[in-house]
C-alpha cells in the first residue's frame, strides 16, 4: 500500500468504510446541522489530504477519522469537536488555511484548530526543547477558552500511540517519552481513566519492550485462570445483589501492564506476588430516593459479608471524590484460592465520569452545582497560564508538577478543606489561602503546634498561618514550595522588589553624579561595572541601593583613563585567532538516525563518543536510549530513567536509537543487593564466588547484621547483564540467602 503514489479503488473503499464507522456510531450529534457540518469537514479534510500517506502506508485521512472516533465514542464530545478532529491537521500540513476554516465553519472550530496547530517559524528550529515546550504551552493556553482543545489533542496522541510501530526508533522513544511525561498524567487529571491506562501501556511497550512483553505474556498465560477465578468470585455477589433487587452490571479483568509493573517496582516483588492483579467492577443503576453514596456502602456491606476485606485497602472516593472528578468505593477482599481481588463500586453516572472524564463531568453538572475539585484545578491551571513570560521548559516542569495525582487534604482554622499536592509545605498553604498571606508568612501553627513555614504538611492537618507586616518573600522560599501558585507569587514579589531596588539604585547614582557635574552615560556605567566587578548594570544598581557598593571613590573612577582596559580589549582580540577555532574543535560528527547507534568498546578511537548516565547506570544488555547533548556527546540512559523521560519530552529531537555492540574489554559498574539469615563464613562464601569463581572485580562492599538478619550491597564491574544475571543466580544458591537482586538506580 505504501508504494502507491495515488489512491486507488482499494484506498477509496477503505476511507469510506472508516468514515461510515464514524457516522454510524455518532453520539451527542442530534442538533440540526450537526451531520451536515461533519460531512462538510470530512469532505474538506479528505480533499486536502488526498494522495497523502502516513509512515505506515495507509491514507493520511484515516488518522483524522480515527481521532474523530475517539473524540466522539471514547471521550463523548459532540459535532464541533468531531469536525475539529477531522480538520485538525489541514492547517499545518496542507494549503487550507485558518482563514479558510473561519470562512467555511463556526469561529469556535477555527479557534479549536488554532489551538491544535503547532507553532512554526517563530522559534529557532534547533532549540527543540523550547519548540516542544512552546507547542504544548500554546495548546494549553486555549484551556482558558475551551477544554475541548486538550481533549482532542489527547485523542490525537492516543491514535498516534496506537499506530507508533511504523515510526523510526528514535521517534518512537521521543513520542513515547512525551506521552508518559505529559499526556498520560493529563488524561488522568481530566478523568480519562481508560485512555490514561492505554497511553501508559503503549508508552511502556515502546520504551521497555522486553519487560512489557514479559508481563503481557504472564497475563495472557494466566488469562483463563483469571477469568475462571473472577466468575467463581462473582457468583455469590451476583446472587446477593439480585436478591436485594439492585439493577447492576459486574465485570472483571486483570489490571493494566504498566500498573502491574509500577507495583512490582514500588514493592520490589515479582509478578506472582502482586496481590490485586484482579479487579472486579460493580456498576449499579441508582434507585430513586436513595443517595448514591448510601447505595455504594450498602453494596460494600453485601460484598464484605461474603468475603473478608483487607482493612488497609479501603479507598473511599464517594465521600470525597478525587480532584479529577473520579467517584467510587474501592475495597480489596480475600477471594477464592487465597487471591486478593479489588472490587470497585460505582453508580452508572460515576462510571461514565470515570471512563469519559471531563466531558461526562460537565454533562452531569447542573447550573447550581457546587464547584468540584476538577473545576478548582482548572482554575489553578488558568492562573498559571496567565504569565506569558514564563520560560517554556520551566513552565513544562511546573505544569507536570500540577498533574501529580497524589493529593493531601488539610484544614483551615475554621474547618474549610484545602487540597494541595503531596509534599506541600505550610507556605504552599498560605499562598493557597491568599497571596498576601503567603508574602507576609513567618510561621505556622500545625495542629496547634508552632512550626516553620517550610514544614511539610500531612493529610488531615489543621493549619493556621502566622504573619508579620515586616515579612517579605526570600529567594530560598522557592525551594520550600511545590504549587505553581506559590512559586509564581514568590517570583513576582522578588521581581517587583528587584525592580524597585534597581530604580532606587539608579536614582542614587544619578544624584551622586549630578553632584560631580557629570551626566550618566553608557561609558560611565561600564567603568563602574569594571571597577566594582559586577556582570551587569542591574547588579550595579542593586548593590548601590543595598549599600554593598559604596560610591565614596566615584570621582576617581569616573575620571580614570580607559587606556588599560582598551589595551586589554585589543590584546584579547589579537590573541583570540591563535586558539583552536571553537566550532571546528567542538563540531559533533553526523549520526545516521535511521539505524541504531552502536555502543562500541573503544570509545577513545570512535568517531562519536558516548558516556554512561550516572543517574541510572545502564550496562550492556540493558534496554537503553541515547541523548545527544548540545556538546555532541551521546549520553546513554535506561528508557525508564526519570531524567531520560524528561529529555524525551522536552528535547525529543536529541533522542536517538542506540544498541550495544559486543563488550568484552570494558567493565561497567553495577550494584547488587542481598538479604538473608546470617551465619559464620557467609560473607567469605559470597566474595569467593564473586572474585575467585567468576573473576569479577568488586569496588565496594557494605554489609550490616541486625538480630541475625543481614542486609547489604556489593558494587561490581561487569561486561554484560549476562554476567550479572549469572552472578545473581550463583549467589541466590548460597545457603541462607533469601533474596538477591540488582539495584537499578544508584549513584556511585
N, C-alpha and C positions, 0 to 999 in steps of 0.2 A: 504493500500500500504506500509506503514512504517514498518509493522511487518515482511515483507518478507526479508529473508536473501539474496536471489539470485534473479536476474532479470528473470522474466517470459516473456511469449509472449506479454502480455499487456504492460510491460515496454519497450520491444523492438519496438513495434509499435509506442508507444509514442515518443521514442527517434528519430526514423526515421522520424516521422511526423514533429517534431520540426526542425530537420536538413533540411528536404525538404523545409520548410517555409523560412529558411535562404537562401538556394541555389536558390530557385525560384524567389527571390526578390533581387538579388545582384545588386549593383550599383558600378560603377567605378572598375570593375573587368574584363576588356576586353583584357588585355595583354596576350600573350601566356604563358601558365604555371600557370596562376592565379588559375584556377579551380582545377588543379592537386594539387597545394600547399595547398589549403583549404581542399580538400578531404583527403590529407595525414595528415594534422593537426588534422582533426576530427577523423580519424582512430586511431591515436596515443593517443589522449586525451580520446577517448571512451574506448580503451583498458586499459589505465592507471587508469581510474575512474570506471572500470567495477565492478558492485555489490556494489558500494558506493552510499549512500543516503544522502540527506540533512535532516535537522531537520524536514522539512515538510513531509518527507517520499518519495518524488519524486526522481528519479535517479539523481545523482550529475551532470552528464554530461549536464543535461538540463540548469544548470546555465551558463557554458561557452558558450553554443549555444545562450542563451538569451543575454549574454553580446556581443557576436559577432553580433547579430541582431542590437542592439543599436548602436554599433560602426559603422556599415555599413549604416543602414537605417535611424537612427536618427541623427548621427553626420556626416556621409558622408565619412568615411575613406575607404581605399582600401584593397586589398587582404592581404598584410603583416600584417595589423592591425587585420584583421579578423582571420588570422592564430594565431597571438599572443593572441587574446582574447580566442580562443578555447583552447590554451595551457597554459593560464595564471596561473593556479593552479597546474599544474602537477609537477613542480619542488619542490614546497612547500609541497604538500600533497601526492605525490607518489614516487616510486623509480626511476622514469625517471629524469635524472639529466640535469644540464645546458650544460655539455659536450655532452650529447646525442642530445640536441637541436642544438648545434653548428655542430655536425656531420650530422644531418638529414636536417637542414634548413639553410637559409641565415644567416650570422653572425648578421645582423641587428635584426632579430627576436629574437636571443639569447640575444642581448643587451636589447631589449624591455622587454623581460620576466624577465631578471635580475633586471631591474628597478622596476618591479611589485612584485617581490618576497620579502616577509617580511624578516627582519633580524632575525636570530635565533642563540642562543648560545653566542652571543657577549656581550650582556648586562645582568645585573642581572635581572632575571625574576620578582623579587619582585618590582624592581624600574620601574613599568609600565609607569610612567609618561615619563621617558626617552625612554622606549621602543617605545611607541606610537609616541612620537615626532621624534625619530630617524627613525622609519619606514617611516614617512611622509617626513622627510628630505631626506632620501635616494632616495625615489621616485622622489622628486623634483630636485635632483641633475642631473638626466637624462635629465632635461629640457635643459641643456646646449647642449646636443646632439640631442635630438628628443622630440618634444612636444607630440608625439603620446602616450608616456607612461602616461602622465597626462590625456589625453582624454580617454584612455582605462580604467584607474583607476576610472574616473568619471562614465563611463558606468557600471563598476563593482559595484560601490557604488549604482547607480540607481537601478540595478536589486536587490541588497541586500535589499534596502529600499522597493521595490515593494513586497518583499516576507518576510518582517520582522515579520509578525504575528506569525510565528511558533517558534520564539526565546523566551527564558525566559525573564521575565520583566526587570531584571537588565541589560541584554544585549541589549534589545530594547532601554533603556534610554541611554546607552553608545553610541550605534551606531547612534541614532537619534541626540544626543548632538554633536557628532563629525561631523555629516552631516551639521547641521545648522551653526556650528562654522567655518568649513573649506571648505567642499565640495561645498555647495551651493554658497558661495561667489566666490570660484574658478571657478565654472561653469559660474557664472555671468561675471567674469572678462575675461573669454575666449569667451564670446559672446554666450554661450549656453542658451539662454533665456528660451526656453521651458523646458529644463532639470532642469535649476535652479529653475523655478517655481514649478515643480513637486517635486524636492528634498525638497524645503521649506515646501510644503503642507504635504508631507509624514512625515517629521520630526515633524511638528506641530501636526499631527494626533497622533503620538505615545508619544509625550511629554505632550500634553494637550488634551487628547481625548474628554473630555466633551465640552470644548469650541469649538473644531474643529467640533464636531457633531452638536452643536447648529447653527453655521454659515452655515455648509453644508446643514442642514435641511432648513434653511431660504432661501438659494439659490435655493434648489430643489423646495420648495413650490412656489417660485417666478419665476421659470424657464419658464413656459408657458407665463406668463405675460411679462417677459423679452424679449423673442423671438418675441412675438407679437409687442412689442414696437420697437424692432430693425427693424422688417420688415416695420412698418409704417415710422420709421425714414429714412430707406434706400431708399425707393421708389423714392422720389424727387431727391436724389443724383444719383441714377442709371439712371434716366431719363436724367439729365443734362450731365453726363459723356458719355452716349450713343450718345446723340445728338452732342457732341463735337468730336466724332469719336475716343474716347480713349478706348483701349482694357484693361479690368480690371477684377479683382475678388473682391467681397466685402463680408466679413464675420463678424459675430458678436457673442460675448459670454460674460458672466459675468466674472469678474476678479477672480483670484485665492483666495482660502480661506485665505491663510496666508497674502496676500497683503491687503485684506479687514480688517483682524484683526489688522495688523500693523497700518492701517489708523485709525481704531477705537481707538487704544491705543494712537497714537500720537495726535489725535484731541479731545480725550475724548468725543466721541459721540457714540450713539448706531448704530447698523447695518442700521437702517432705514434712518439715516442722512448722510450716505456716498454718496456723490453726483455723483461720477463717477464709480459706480459699473459696469456700462455698458461700453463696449469697442467695437468699430467697426473698422475694418481694411480694408483699400483700397489698393490693390496691383495692380499696373499698369505695362503694357508692355511698355518700353520706345520707343518713336517714334524716328526714325533716324534723326540725325542732330540737335536735341534739347537737351540741357543738362538736366540730370535727376533732378537736383536741380530746374531748371526753371519749369519743369513739375509738381513737388511737389507743388510749390507755385501756379501754375495755378489751380490745383485741390483744394488746400486750398481756393482759391478765390471763386470757384464754391460752395463749402460747406458753406462758411460764407455768401454768397449771399442768401442762403436758411435758415440758422439757425444763431442766434446771438452767437458770441463767448464770452467766459469768458476771459477777457483781460489778467489776471494774470496766465492763464493756457496754454499759448503757449510755446511749447518746440521745439526749432529749433536744431535738430541734423543732418541736412543735410549740413548746413554751417560749423559746427564744430562737427564731429562725436564724440561719446563717446570714452573713452580710450580703450574699448573692441572692437572697430570697428563698433558699432551699428550706423546705419544711419536711420533717419525717421523724419517726421514732425508730432508733436502731437498737437492737438487743442481740447479743451473741449467746446462744444456748448450746448445751451438750446434746448432740443428736445421736442417731444410731451408730454403732461401731466406734463409739468414743470420739467422734469427729465434731469439732466445733462448727456451728453454722450461724452465719449472721442473718438476721431477719430484719427487713426494712418495712415499716408500716406507714402507708401513705393513703390519703384520700385521692380521688380522681383528679381534683384540682391541684393538689400537691404534686402529683406525678407529672402532670403536664408542665408545671413550673420547673420541676426538676429536669425534665428532658428538653424543654424548649426555652427555658430560662427567661431572659428579659422580655421577649415578645409575649409569652404567656403571662408574665408578671403584670404587664400593662393591660392585658385582656381582662384580668380579674380585678383590676384596681378600679374602684368606684371613685366618683368625684370627691366624696367626703372622706375617703380612706386616709388613715394615718400614714405619715411619711415612713417608709420602710428603710431598713439598713442599706438596701441597694440604692434607694434614692439619695441617701446621705453620702454613700461612696461616690456616686456620680457627681454630686455637688463638690466633693473634695477634689476630684479629678478636674472638674471645670475650673476651680480656683487655681489649681496647679498649672493649668494650660494658659492662664491669662498673662503670664510673664513671657513676652516674645523674645527676650534677650537671653533666655536660659541656654547654656551650652548643650548641643544636641546629645552628646554622649552622657553628660551628667543628667540630662532630662530622662534618658532611657533608664539609667540606673535608679533614679528616683521613682519613675513610673513602675519599674519592676518591683521595687520595694513595696509599693502600694498594692501590688497584686497578691502579696502574701495572703494565704488563706487563714493562717493561724491568727486568731484574734483573742484579745482579753477584754473582759467587761469590768470596768471599775465604776465606783460611785462618787458623786459629789457629796458634800456635807449634808445637802438636803435630800439625798437619795435618788437623784437623777442618774440614769445609766449612761455611761460614755464608752464607746467602742474604740479600741486602739490596737495597733499591731503588736504581736507578741514581742517582748523585749523593749517596749516603750518605757520612757522614764517619766518622772514627775514633771519634768519640764515639757515633755510632749503633751501631758495632760493639761498643763497651764495654758499652752498655746491653743489647745483644742477648745478650751472654755472661751478664751478671748486673747487676741494678740497682745493687748496692753498688759494683761495679767502675766503673760509669758515674759514680756520685756522687763517687767518690774519684779519678777520672782527672785526670792533669795533662799527659799527653803520650802519644805512641805511637811505637813502632818499626815502620815500614812497610818491609818488605824489608830489615830490619836497619839502616835509617837513621832517625835521630830526627826526628820531625815533631810539630807542634802537634795538639791534639785536634780542631781544625776541618778538618784535612787531608781532602780528598775522596779516597775510595778508588776503585781501578780493579779490574776483574775479574782474579783471579789473584794479588792482593796477599796477602802473609803479614803479619799484624798482631799485635803484642804491645802491650798497654796498660800504661803506667806509672802507678802510683797513689801517693797520699800520704794519710796519716791526717788531715792538716790541710786537705785539699782539700774543697770543697763546691760544689754547683751554683750558678751565677750566672744572672741573668736573660738575659744575652746568649747563653747556651748554647742557648736556644730557636731562635736563628737559625742555629745550626750543624747542627741535626739534621733528618732527614726522616721517620724512622719514628715512628709514633704511640706505640710503647712508650717510646722515649726521651723524647718530648715530655711524655707523661703522668707519667713518673718525675721529670722535672725540675720540672714544675708541682707535683707532690705534695711534693717536697723543699722548694721555695720556699714553698709554702703552710704546711707544718709549721714551717719556720723563722720565717715571718712571725707565725704564731700564738704561737710561743714568745716572740718578741720583744715582741709586744703584751702578753702576760701579764706578762712581766718589767717592762715599762714601767708597766703598771697598778699592779703591786706597789710599784715605786719611788715613784710619785706618791702612793699611799695612805700610804706610810711618811713622806714629806715633809709631807703634810697633817696626819697624826696628831701630828707634832712641833709644828704650829701650833695643835693642838686643834680641827681642822676635819674634819668627815666629808665624804668625796667625794659630790657630787650633780650632777645634770644642769646646774645653773646655773654651778657652778664649772668644769665641763668646757667649757661654752660660752664662758666668759670666757677660759679658757686657749687654746681654738682661735682665738678672735679676736685674742688678744694675740700668739700665735706664727704667725698667718696660715696655718693648716692647714685643709684642707677637711673632714676628718672625725676622729673620735676615734681610729681605728686608726692614722692617721698621727701623731697626737699622741703616743700611747703608744710607737710605733716610734721616733720621734725622741728621746724621753726615754731609751729603752734604748740607742740608738746614741750618745747623748751630743751629738746635734745640737741638741736643745732643752735648755738649761740652766735649772734651777729655782732659781737664785740669788735672783731677784726674785719668788718665788712669793707671799710675804706681801703685797707691794704689789698684785699682780694680783688676788688673792682678795678684798682689801678695797676694790678700786676700785669706784666708783659706776657703775651701769649706765645713768646718765642719758643720756649722749651716744649710746649705742647705741640706746636707746629712741627718742630724737628722730629718729635716722637711720631707724629702722624705720617710724615714723609718717609721716615725710616721704615715704618711698617709697610708702607706702600712698596718700597724698594725691596724689602726682604721677602715680601709675600710670594712673588713668582718663583723664587728659588725652591719653594717647597713642592712636594709631590702634589699635582692637581687633585683636589679632593674628589671631584666627580669621577675621574678615571680610576683612582685608588679604590673608591667605595662602590663602584658600579656593580650591582648584582648580576650574576650570569642569568641568561634567559632560561626559563624552565618550560618544558613541553607539558602543559596541564592535561593533555588528552590521555596521557599514560601516567600511572603512579610513579612518583619519585622514589628511586631505590636508595635505601639507607645502607650504604656500604661501610666496611670496617675502616678503610684507610682514609679517614676524614681529612688529614693534612694534605694529601695529594689530590683530593677530589676537586672538581670544578666548582661545586657548590657545597658549602659547609652546613652542618646541622648540629644542633645541640639538644640534649635531653632536658625536658622541663622538670625543674626540681619540685614543682607543686604536685606532680602525680607519678614521677619516676617510672615511666614505661620501660620495659625490657624487651628484647627480641622475642617474638611470638605473641606479644600483646597486640590487640587491635589498637591502631594508632592513626592519628591525623596530623597534618603538618600546617604550621602557621608561618608564613613568610614575613619576617619582621621588616620594617622600613629600611634597616641596615643591610638586608639581603640574606641574613642567616635564617635557616629553617629550624623552627623550634618544634620538637616532637612532643605531642600530648596524647593522653588517652581520651577517646571521644566523650567519656562521661565526666571528665575533669571539669569542675565549675569554671575554671579560667578559660578552658577551650570552648565551652558552651557560650560564654560571654563573647569571646573573639569571633565565633561563628556568626553570632547575631549582629555584632557591631562592625566587624571588618571581614565580611564574607568573601570579598574578592581576594583576600590574602590566604584563604584556606586552600590547601592543595592535598590531593590524594598521595599517600606515601605507603611504602611497604618495605619490610625488612629483607635485606639480602642475607646470605649465609654468614653467620657470625661465629668465628672460632677463636679469634685472637683477642678482640676487645671484650672486656668484662663490664657488666653493668651492676649497679648496686640494687639489692632487693632486701626486703625485711620479712622475716617470718616470726609469727607469734605462737607461743606454746603454753599449754597449761596442763596440769596433771597432779598426780599424787607423788610427793617427794619420797625418795629412798636413797640409800647410800650408793654412790657411783653413777647416778643418773646423768648428771651434767657431763661427766667424763665420757659416758657412752654416747651422748649426743654429739659432743665435739669430736670424738673419734670418728664417727660416721661422716661428719662434715669434712674434716681435714684429711684423715688417713684413707678412708674407704672411697669417698667421692672426689677427693682432691680439690675441694672448694675452699677458697680463701675467705676468712672472716675478718670484718673490720671492727665489729663491736659486739659485745655480748652483755646482756643485762638481765639477771635472773633474781627474783626475790621469793622467799618462802614465808608463809604465814599459816600457822595451825596445820602443818603437814601438807598444805596445798601450795604448789609452786606455780609461778607465772613469770614469763619472760619473753624477751625478744632477742633475735640474733640478726645482725646485718651481714650480708654475704655478697660476694661478687660472683655472678653467673653469666654465661654466654647466651642463654636462651630460656624461655619458660619451660622447655622440656627438662632442662637440668634442675630447675626449681621444683617442678612437679615430682621429679624422681626423688629429690631430697626430702620433700614433704611426705611422700609415701614411705620412704625408709624410716624417717623419724616417727611417723604415726604407728609403726610396728613395734616400737620400743615399749617394753612393759612399763606401765604407769602413765604413759602419755594419753591424755583424754582428748585433747584437740590440738591440732597444728594447722595453721593457715597462713597465707600470705597477707601482709599488711599492704593494702593497695596504695594508700596515700600517706606519705610521711616526708619529713624534711630531714636531710642528713646533716 
